[in-house]
Amino acid sequence: MTTMTIQVPDALEKEHDETVRLIAAKLYEAHKLTLGQAAEMCGMKKWDFPAVLAQYDVDYFQYTAEDVIAEVERFKKH
């Protein structure tokens, strides 16, 4: 992992862990991180991270309706 330094308001000083979890959840939601990468960013195990996603109303499953239809069509061909 790479270390980044960001400036945040003093009000977040005591909220370090929560701020990191929020950023990781939102980066996962934006498809910038995998579940494993987001969990690692928070110092968590991958199987524990879905609880963080739920805390910030981020869907664990990142499928659109079009993704589901494409998957069904792919399986029909086999």
Secondary structure, DSSP 8 states (H G I E B T S, - for coil): ---------GGGGGGHHHHHHHHHHHHHHTTSS-HHHHHHHTT--GGGHHHHHHHTT--SS---HHHHHHHHHHHHT-
